[in-house]
Amino acid sequence: MTHSDMTKSLVSIIIPVYNVGAYIGKCVESCLRQNYQNIEVIAVNDGSTDHSGVVLEHYGKRDHRLTVIHQVNRGVVAARNAGIAAARGEWLIFVDGDDYVTDNMVETLWSEAKAADADIVFGDFYLETARKCSVMSNCLPFGGRRSAVASALLTNKLQFSLCAKIIRSSLFTEVFTPEDLKLGEDAYVTAQLCDKACRIALTGIPIYYYVMRKSSVTHTPSKAAVASKLSFIAYMREFYGDKPYASEGLFRHSFAAFTMNEYFAYLRMGGERADVPQWLLDYVDNTCLNDRDALKNLPVWRIWMLRAYRKGDLWGKIIRWGILKLRIALSFGYDR
């Protein structure tokens, strides 16, 4: 490491790992290959039953910058928290074990953080499927104040994932990470971090390869994962409910759009309307579906399905079946 590298902040890259033995080597190699040298990589093996742990130990012996933590299986939230507790860096970056990153990821994010005096910097994603690679970008169309950032997150203008970001480690003080969430746990943490940050910046540069696979929990969800969609909405409602900007028009429309999108995802993944809390049904049916500004953020087929479910379960399931068949046909067998 050169003298100039030593004057740069230590950046901790945290990788939660569970049964990704076929991919973790590529992930770790991409993290260790950074042109920004002052890094540590912390891989938390969350009780993997495949050879993920063996692969990690192999790389740990080759590069002292990689620390491997083995723990009994407790879920991705506990794995991330173990990595955070072990991290020594001023800045944290999260990478999922079945994804990989560009060689300039850390340099790009850290340089923007210093230049903009930001607490969080968003990088863009490469979205990689078996057939193509596209870019998912971030933007702040409503400005940089907290309510505007929240609205951008809720309407997918900013990516909710913890990945592809550099985050000042001090922000994680008193951040609540619910271990019961199987889907949306990182988004809930991102919402809290962004609300605490004094300044947020964007690079406009894709630095993270998000690899979509049919075997992921979002494509083959368990019953617990499906049910956690409802918990995710409830957590977000509680978190934002007491914010001073909760009554602002832009935020209200954005939160309505977010709720409809998450509720749609719950139904699309096989969730039953009968299991939805009455407050959520009332909010979607009587408020969200009558909010024209919120509806502008949804694809038309999602609106059709939500309105069909409002009319009756049978109508909703018919539209759901048609949407799933059409999505599969248009994606040549790959359903996003």
DAKARA-V153585 format. One record per residue. PHI is phi in whole degrees, -180 to 180 (NA if undefined). PSI is psi in radians with two decimals (999 if undefined). D_FIRST is the distance of its C-alpha to the first C-alpha in whole Angstrom. Layout:
phi:PHI psi:PSI d_first:D_FIRST
phi:PHI psi:PSI d_first:D_FIRST
This chain:
phi:NA psi:2.27 d_first:0
phi:-79 psi:2.94 d_first:4
phi:-60 psi:-0.70 d_first:7
phi:-65 psi:-0.60 d_first:8
phi:-66 psi:-0.66 d_first:6
phi:-70 psi:-0.40 d_first:7
phi:-82 psi:-0.17 d_first:10
phi:-84 psi:2.71 d_first:11
phi:-65 psi:2.57 d_first:13
phi:-74 psi:2.25 d_first:12
phi:-114 psi:2.22 d_first:14
phi:-101 psi:2.18 d_first:16
phi:-103 psi:2.12 d_first:18
phi:-111 psi:2.23 d_first:21
phi:-123 psi:1.86 d_first:23
phi:-76 psi:2.35 d_first:27
phi:-129 psi:2.24 d_first:28
phi:-150 psi:1.94 d_first:32
phi:51 psi:0.89 d_first:33
phi:-124 psi:0.68 d_first:31
phi:-57 psi:-0.52 d_first:30
phi:-76 psi:-0.28 d_first:31
phi:-122 psi:-0.35 d_first:28
phi:-65 psi:-0.54 d_first:25
phi:-61 psi:-0.80 d_first:24
phi:-64 psi:-0.68 d_first:23
phi:-62 psi:-0.91 d_first:22
phi:-63 psi:-0.76 d_first:19
phi:-58 psi:-0.73 d_first:18
phi:-66 psi:-0.58 d_first:18
phi:-73 psi:-0.69 d_first:16
phi:-77 psi:-0.28 d_first:13
phi:-88 psi:0.18 d_first:13
phi:-62 psi:2.46 d_first:12
phi:-78 psi:-0.17 d_first:11
phi:-90 psi:2.03 d_first:10
phi:-88 psi:-0.48 d_first:7
phi:-84 psi:1.29 d_first:8
phi:-131 psi:2.77 d_first:11
phi:-129 psi:2.51 d_first:13
phi:-116 psi:2.18 d_first:16
phi:-118 psi:1.97 d_first:19
phi:-105 psi:2.17 d_first:22
phi:-108 psi:1.87 d_first:25
phi:-82 psi:1.83 d_first:28
phi:-89 psi:1.10 d_first:31
phi:67 psi:0.62 d_first:34
phi:-58 psi:2.49 d_first:33
phi:-103 psi:-0.01 d_first:36
phi:-101 psi:-2.72 d_first:35
phi:-94 psi:0.32 d_first:32
phi:-56 psi:-0.78 d_first:29
phi:-62 psi:-0.67 d_first:28
phi:-65 psi:-0.76 d_first:28
phi:-62 psi:-0.75 d_first:26
phi:-63 psi:-0.76 d_first:23
phi:-62 psi:-0.65 d_first:23
phi:-59 psi:-0.84 d_first:23
phi:-71 psi:-0.58 d_first:19
phi:-62 psi:-0.60 d_first:18
phi:-73 psi:-0.42 d_first:19
phi:-87 psi:-0.45 d_first:17
phi:-141 psi:2.06 d_first:13
phi:-68 psi:-0.25 d_first:13
phi:-75 psi:-0.21 d_first:12
phi:-97 psi:2.13 d_first:16
phi:-108 psi:2.27 d_first:18
phi:-110 psi:2.21 d_first:22
phi:-114 psi:2.23 d_first:25
phi:-108 psi:2.30 d_first:28
phi:-143 psi:2.81 d_first:31
phi:-66 psi:2.70 d_first:35
phi:-65 psi:2.09 d_first:36
phi:-133 psi:0.00 d_first:36
phi:103 psi:2.90 d_first:35
phi:-67 psi:-0.56 d_first:32
phi:-64 psi:-0.82 d_first:33
phi:-64 psi:-0.64 d_first:32
phi:-65 psi:-0.79 d_first:29
phi:-62 psi:-0.73 d_first:28
phi:-64 psi:-0.63 d_first:29
phi:-64 psi:-0.67 d_first:27
phi:-67 psi:-0.72 d_first:24
phi:-62 psi:-0.75 d_first:24
phi:-63 psi:-0.57 d_first:25
phi:-87 psi:-0.28 d_first:22
phi:-70 psi:2.46 d_first:20
phi:-108 psi:-0.11 d_first:18
phi:-76 psi:2.70 d_first:16
phi:-72 psi:-0.42 d_first:18
phi:-127 psi:2.57 d_first:19
phi:-122 psi:2.48 d_first:20
phi:-131 psi:2.39 d_first:20
phi:-111 psi:2.38 d_first:23
phi:-134 psi:2.29 d_first:23
phi:-78 psi:2.56 d_first:26
phi:-67 psi:-0.29 d_first:26
phi:-106 psi:0.21 d_first:28
phi:-110 psi:-3.12 d_first:27
phi:-152 psi:2.97 d_first:23
phi:-133 psi:2.88 d_first:21
phi:-77 psi:2.79 d_first:20
phi:-64 psi:-0.42 d_first:16
phi:-104 psi:0.31 d_first:16
phi:-57 psi:-0.96 d_first:18
phi:-65 psi:-0.80 d_first:15
phi:-59 psi:-0.76 d_first:15
phi:-64 psi:-0.82 d_first:18
phi:-70 psi:-0.80 d_first:20
phi:-66 psi:-0.74 d_first:17
phi:-61 psi:-0.71 d_first:18
phi:-69 psi:-0.65 d_first:22
phi:-61 psi:-0.75 d_first:22
phi:-70 psi:-0.74 d_first:20
phi:-66 psi:-0.66 d_first:23
phi:-96 psi:-0.05 d_first:26
phi:52 psi:0.84 d_first:25
phi:-101 psi:2.68 d_first:26
phi:-90 psi:-0.46 d_first:26
phi:-139 psi:2.37 d_first:26
phi:-124 psi:2.24 d_first:25
phi:-93 psi:2.20 d_first:27
phi:-100 psi:2.84 d_first:25
phi:-88 psi:2.88 d_first:28
phi:-109 psi:2.54 d_first:29
phi:-92 psi:2.18 d_first:29
phi:-98 psi:1.91 d_first:33
phi:-109 psi:2.15 d_first:33
phi:-117 psi:-3.13 d_first:36
phi:-66 psi:-0.36 d_first:38
phi:-110 psi:-0.43 d_first:39
phi:-158 psi:2.96 d_first:37
phi:-133 psi:2.09 d_first:34
phi:-122 psi:3.08 d_first:35
phi:-114 psi:2.32 d_first:33
phi:-106 psi:2.06 d_first:33
phi:-103 psi:2.90 d_first:33
phi:-115 psi:2.62 d_first:33
phi:-152 psi:2.76 d_first:35
phi:-122 psi:1.28 d_first:36
phi:-72 psi:-0.32 d_first:40
phi:-102 psi:0.03 d_first:41
phi:105 psi:-3.08 d_first:39
phi:-106 psi:0.02 d_first:36
phi:-69 psi:2.82 d_first:39
phi:-58 psi:-0.76 d_first:38
phi:-65 psi:-0.61 d_first:42
phi:-70 psi:-0.69 d_first:40
phi:-64 psi:-0.76 d_first:37
phi:-60 psi:-0.75 d_first:39
phi:-64 psi:-0.66 d_first:42
phi:-66 psi:-0.71 d_first:39
phi:-62 psi:-0.82 d_first:38
phi:-67 psi:-0.40 d_first:41
phi:-109 psi:0.29 d_first:42
phi:66 psi:0.36 d_first:39
phi:-77 psi:-0.57 d_first:38
phi:-110 psi:2.44 d_first:35
phi:-77 psi:2.25 d_first:33
phi:-73 psi:-0.38 d_first:34
phi:-58 psi:2.57 d_first:31
phi:-71 psi:-0.35 d_first:28
phi:-76 psi:2.87 d_first:26
phi:63 psi:0.54 d_first:25
phi:-136 psi:2.69 d_first:24
phi:-114 psi:2.31 d_first:21
phi:-131 psi:2.29 d_first:23
phi:-63 psi:2.20 d_first:23
phi:-63 psi:-0.51 d_first:23
phi:-65 psi:-0.34 d_first:26
phi:-66 psi:-0.37 d_first:28
phi:-78 psi:-0.06 d_first:29
phi:-64 psi:2.22 d_first:31
phi:61 psi:0.55 d_first:34
phi:-93 psi:2.25 d_first:34
phi:-90 psi:2.21 d_first:36
phi:-120 psi:1.71 d_first:35
phi:-69 psi:2.13 d_first:38
phi:-79 psi:-0.19 d_first:38
phi:-82 psi:-0.25 d_first:42
phi:-79 psi:2.20 d_first:40
phi:-95 psi:-0.45 d_first:40
phi:-132 psi:2.39 d_first:39
phi:93 psi:0.02 d_first:38
phi:-66 psi:-0.65 d_first:36
phi:-74 psi:-0.59 d_first:33
phi:-65 psi:-0.67 d_first:35
phi:-65 psi:-0.68 d_first:37
phi:-69 psi:-0.74 d_first:33
phi:-59 psi:-0.72 d_first:32
phi:-60 psi:-0.75 d_first:36
phi:-67 psi:-0.76 d_first:35
phi:-63 psi:-0.75 d_first:32
phi:-67 psi:-0.56 d_first:33
phi:-73 psi:-0.43 d_first:36
phi:-86 psi:-0.44 d_first:34
phi:-67 psi:2.43 d_first:31
phi:-78 psi:-0.58 d_first:32
phi:-149 psi:2.42 d_first:30
phi:-123 psi:2.44 d_first:30
phi:-131 psi:2.81 d_first:28
phi:-123 psi:2.54 d_first:28
phi:-91 psi:-0.57 d_first:26
phi:72 psi:0.24 d_first:28
phi:-121 psi:2.23 d_first:26
phi:-74 psi:2.21 d_first:26
phi:-134 psi:0.09 d_first:23
phi:-139 psi:2.23 d_first:24
phi:-95 psi:1.82 d_first:27
phi:-91 psi:1.94 d_first:29
phi:-97 psi:2.05 d_first:31
phi:-91 psi:2.17 d_first:35
phi:-129 psi:2.54 d_first:37
phi:-64 psi:-0.39 d_first:40
phi:-81 psi:-0.11 d_first:39
phi:-70 psi:2.82 d_first:38
phi:-63 psi:-0.47 d_first:39
phi:-74 psi:-0.34 d_first:40
phi:-103 psi:-0.43 d_first:42
phi:-130 psi:1.15 d_first:44
phi:-74 psi:2.52 d_first:44
phi:-79 psi:2.98 d_first:46
phi:-61 psi:-0.65 d_first:49
phi:-65 psi:-0.66 d_first:46
phi:-67 psi:-0.73 d_first:44
phi:-62 psi:-0.82 d_first:47
phi:-63 psi:-0.55 d_first:48
phi:-69 psi:-0.28 d_first:45
phi:-59 psi:-0.71 d_first:45
phi:-68 psi:-0.69 d_first:48
phi:-64 psi:-0.68 d_first:46
phi:-60 psi:-0.80 d_first:43
phi:-60 psi:-0.74 d_first:46
phi:-65 psi:-0.74 d_first:47
phi:-60 psi:-0.78 d_first:44
phi:-68 psi:-0.67 d_first:43
phi:-62 psi:-0.75 d_first:47
phi:-68 psi:-0.74 d_first:46
phi:-63 psi:-0.83 d_first:43
phi:-83 psi:-0.27 d_first:44
phi:-60 psi:-0.55 d_first:48
phi:-102 psi:0.20 d_first:47
phi:-76 psi:2.55 d_first:45
phi:-62 psi:-0.37 d_first:47
phi:-97 psi:0.11 d_first:46
phi:-61 psi:-0.46 d_first:48
phi:-94 psi:-0.06 d_first:51
phi:-65 psi:2.51 d_first:50
phi:-58 psi:-0.86 d_first:51
phi:-58 psi:-0.79 d_first:48
phi:-66 psi:-0.76 d_first:46
phi:-61 psi:-0.75 d_first:50
phi:-65 psi:-0.69 d_first:50
phi:-67 psi:-0.73 d_first:46
phi:-68 psi:-0.60 d_first:47
phi:-63 psi:-0.74 d_first:50
phi:-64 psi:-0.78 d_first:48
phi:-57 psi:-0.82 d_first:45
phi:-62 psi:-0.76 d_first:48
phi:-64 psi:-0.72 d_first:50
phi:-63 psi:-0.74 d_first:47
phi:-71 psi:-0.67 d_first:46
phi:-66 psi:-0.71 d_first:50
phi:-59 psi:-0.80 d_first:50
phi:-60 psi:-0.71 d_first:47
phi:-59 psi:-0.82 d_first:49
phi:-69 psi:-0.71 d_first:52
phi:-62 psi:-0.60 d_first:50
phi:-81 psi:0.05 d_first:49
phi:106 psi:0.10 d_first:52
phi:-66 psi:2.60 d_first:52
phi:-98 psi:2.38 d_first:56
phi:-62 psi:-0.54 d_first:57
phi:-63 psi:-0.38 d_first:60
phi:-93 psi:0.00 d_first:56
phi:-84 psi:2.31 d_first:55
phi:-57 psi:2.57 d_first:56
phi:-62 psi:-0.63 d_first:59
phi:-62 psi:-0.61 d_first:57
phi:-74 psi:-0.72 d_first:55
phi:-60 psi:-0.78 d_first:57
phi:-63 psi:-0.73 d_first:59
phi:-65 psi:-0.81 d_first:56
phi:-67 psi:-0.87 d_first:55
phi:-70 psi:-0.67 d_first:59
phi:-101 psi:-0.40 d_first:60
phi:-112 psi:-1.02 d_first:58
phi:-63 psi:-0.82 d_first:55
phi:-73 psi:-0.08 d_first:57
phi:-108 psi:0.08 d_first:59
phi:-96 psi:1.75 d_first:56
phi:-63 psi:-0.66 d_first:56
phi:-67 psi:-0.64 d_first:53
phi:-69 psi:-0.71 d_first:51
phi:-64 psi:-0.40 d_first:52
phi:-64 psi:-0.33 d_first:51
phi:-90 psi:0.01 d_first:48
phi:-113 psi:2.47 d_first:49
phi:-61 psi:2.62 d_first:50
phi:-62 psi:-0.59 d_first:54
phi:-68 psi:-0.49 d_first:54
phi:-69 psi:-0.70 d_first:52
phi:-64 psi:-0.76 d_first:55
phi:-55 psi:-0.83 d_first:58
phi:-67 psi:-0.74 d_first:56
phi:-65 psi:-0.68 d_first:56
phi:-69 psi:-0.61 d_first:60
phi:-66 psi:-0.75 d_first:61
phi:-64 psi:-0.60 d_first:60
phi:-63 psi:-0.59 d_first:61
phi:-73 psi:-0.59 d_first:65
phi:166 psi:2.66 d_first:64
phi:-59 psi:-0.70 d_first:62
phi:-63 psi:-0.80 d_first:64
phi:-61 psi:-0.76 d_first:64
phi:-62 psi:-0.74 d_first:60
phi:-70 psi:-0.53 d_first:59
phi:-66 psi:-0.82 d_first:61
phi:-64 psi:-0.72 d_first:59
phi:-58 psi:-0.79 d_first:56
phi:-60 psi:-0.77 d_first:57
phi:-65 psi:-0.70 d_first:57
phi:-64 psi:-0.77 d_first:54
phi:-63 psi:-0.75 d_first:52
phi:-64 psi:-0.71 d_first:54
phi:-68 psi:-0.72 d_first:53
phi:-62 psi:-0.75 d_first:50
phi:-64 psi:-0.72 d_first:50
phi:-64 psi:-0.77 d_first:52
phi:-71 psi:-0.44 d_first:50
phi:-100 psi:0.23 d_first:46
phi:55 psi:0.74 d_first:48
phi:99 psi:-0.14 d_first:48
phi:-108 psi:1.95 d_first:44
phi:-97 psi:1.90 d_first:45
phi:-74 psi:999 d_first:42
